[in-house]
Amino acid sequence: MVGANTRRNWARNSMSLLNSLLEDALLQGCTHALFIDTDQVFPRDTAHRLLAWKKPIVACNIPLKTIPSFPTARAKNASPFGTPVYSNSKSNPMGLERVWRVGSGIMMIDCSILKSIPKPWFELRYSDKHQQFVGEDWYFVGKAEAAGFETYIDHDLSRHVSHVGVFQYTHAHIPVMEGDPEPQEKVA
């Protein structure tokens, strides 16, 4: 029981910290918030590249820490978990693509949208319907979507990011797809 309480307290404190950091960013007049998890390896110009898109939410499509790996970005379909969006497929996607859900391992948020999204912005929720937790990043992207904001991934930058675990997981660890699912919207 101690383990369950410790994990729940950690999750509650983490979500509180994320929300507090965004509130502080607004109070300080910040235009953008850049989330980078401590287990990410990324190019030094990542912030500039994400800012250049001028989108409300733009993220990297991070490989999960599994073998085979899978991308965190998803397109909407009938499944509650969506269809994976691949940044390393045979069609070699480039530029920006609108997605339904994505992790916040590396994510740039335009702070002006926060005023239109009800708090809490980040929260870990349990889905009775799906018998599992919905991550705080999917929760945020869902709330942003409900408020009318779209989320994008940068395919080019995503291929230069790795996720540190037992080793550095890259898009090379994600099986290359022969046929791509239809993209939601190709932007560039």
JONORWO-V621251 format. One record per pair of residues at least 12 apart in sequence whose C-alpha atoms are under 8 Angstrom apart, sorted by sequence separation. I is the first residue (numbers start at 0). J is the second residue. D is the distance in Angstrom with one decimal. If there is no record, write none. Layout:
i-><I	I>
j-><J	J>
d-><D	D>
This chain:
i-><60	71	72	122	123	158	33	70	71	72	122	69	70	84	121	124	70	121	123	70	122	121	122	81	120	121	81	120	120	75	74	75	73	74	75	117	60	72	73	74	116	72	73	116	72	73	71	72	71	72	116	71	112	115	103	102	101	102	101	112	100	101	100	60	61	99	100	60	58	61	58	61	58	59	58	59	58	59	58	57	58	56	57	79	100	56	57	98	99	55	56	97	98	55	56	97	98	55	97	98	54	96	97	95	96	50	55	95	96	49	95	96	94	95	93	94	46	93	94	92	93	92	39	39	36	35	36	86	34	35	36	86	34	35	34	35	86	87	33	34	86	33	34	33	32	33	31	32	31	32	31	32	30	31	30	31	72	29	30	87	86	87	25	97	98	24	87	89	96	97	98	88	89	96	97	87	88	89	90	96	97	21	87	88	89	90	96	97	88	89	95	96	85	88	95	96	56	58	60	94	95	55	56	57	58	59	60	94	55	56	57	58	59	60	85	93	55	56	57	58	59	54	57	61	84	54	59	60	59	64	82	84	61	62	63	64	61	62	64	68	70	18	59	61	18	68	18	65	69	70	17	49	64	68	69	63	67	68	69	62	66	67	68	14	62	66	67	14	48	61	62	74	14	61	74	62	11	45	62	11	10	42	41	42	41	40	41	14	39	40	39	40	39	40	38	39	38	38>
j-><72	83	84	134	135	170	46	83	84	85	135	83	84	98	135	138	85	136	138	86	138	138	139	99	138	139	100	139	142	98	98	99	98	99	100	142	86	98	99	100	142	99	100	143	100	101	100	101	101	102	146	102	143	146	136	136	136	137	137	148	137	140	140	101	102	140	141	102	101	104	102	105	103	104	104	105	105	106	106	106	107	106	107	129	150	107	108	149	150	107	108	149	150	108	109	150	151	109	151	152	109	151	152	151	152	107	112	152	153	107	153	154	153	154	153	154	107	154	155	154	155	155	104	105	103	103	104	154	103	104	105	155	104	105	105	106	157	158	105	106	158	106	107	107	107	108	107	108	108	109	109	110	109	110	110	111	152	110	111	170	170	171	110	182	183	110	173	175	182	183	184	175	176	183	184	175	176	177	178	184	185	110	176	177	178	179	185	186	178	179	185	186	176	179	186	187	148	150	152	186	187	148	149	150	151	152	153	187	149	150	151	152	153	154	179	187	150	151	152	153	154	150	153	157	180	151	156	157	157	162	180	182	160	161	162	163	161	162	164	168	170	119	160	162	120	170	121	168	172	173	121	153	168	172	173	168	172	173	174	168	172	173	174	121	169	173	174	122	156	169	170	182	123	170	183	172	122	156	173	123	123	159	159	160	160	160	161	135	160	161	161	162	162	163	162	163	163	164>
d-><5.5	7.1	5.4	7.5	4.8	6.1	7.3	6.2	7.8	7.7	4.8	7.3	6.6	7.8	5.1	7.8	6.3	6.8	7.3	7.8	6.4	6.4	7.5	7.8	7.8	5.3	8.0	5.5	7.4	7.7	5.3	5.4	6.0	4.9	7.8	7.8	7.1	6.6	5.7	6.9	6.6	7.6	5.1	6.2	5.7	6.2	7.9	4.1	5.3	6.8	6.0	5.6	8.0	6.6	5.4	5.4	7.1	6.6	6.4	7.8	5.8	7.5	6.3	7.0	7.3	7.9	7.4	7.5	7.4	6.8	7.8	7.8	6.8	7.5	7.9	5.6	5.6	6.5	4.1	5.8	6.1	7.0	5.4	8.0	7.5	5.8	6.8	7.7	6.9	7.9	4.7	6.9	5.8	5.8	6.4	5.7	5.5	4.9	4.2	6.9	7.2	5.3	6.5	6.3	5.5	7.3	6.8	5.6	6.8	6.4	4.7	7.5	5.7	6.2	7.6	5.6	7.7	5.3	6.0	6.4	5.6	7.9	7.0	7.7	7.8	7.4	5.0	5.2	6.6	5.4	6.6	7.7	6.7	4.5	5.4	6.7	7.0	7.3	7.2	5.1	6.8	5.8	6.3	4.5	5.8	6.4	6.8	5.2	5.5	6.6	4.5	6.4	6.1	4.9	5.3	7.9	7.6	6.9	6.8	6.3	7.4	7.7	6.8	7.8	6.5	7.6	7.7	6.6	7.3	6.0	7.9	5.0	6.2	7.3	5.4	6.1	4.9	5.8	7.9	5.9	6.8	7.9	7.8	6.8	7.2	7.3	5.0	7.4	7.7	7.8	6.6	5.7	7.6	6.8	5.3	7.5	7.8	7.8	6.1	7.1	5.4	6.7	6.8	5.8	6.3	5.4	7.3	4.9	7.0	4.9	4.6	4.8	5.7	7.0	7.7	7.3	7.1	6.2	5.4	6.4	7.2	7.9	7.0	6.5	7.5	7.6	6.7	5.2	4.8	6.7	7.8	7.7	6.9	7.0	7.2	7.6	7.0	6.4	6.3	7.6	7.8	6.6	7.7	6.9	6.2	7.8	6.2	7.9	8.0	7.3	6.7	7.6	6.1	5.4	5.4	7.2	6.0	4.6	7.8	6.3	6.8	5.9	7.4	5.8	5.9	7.9	6.8	5.6	7.8	7.9	6.0	7.3	7.2	8.0	6.6	7.8	8.0	7.4	7.2	7.8	7.0	6.8	6.4	7.2	4.7	5.6	6.7	7.5	7.0	5.1	5.8	6.4	4.8	7.2	5.8	6.0	5.0	7.3>
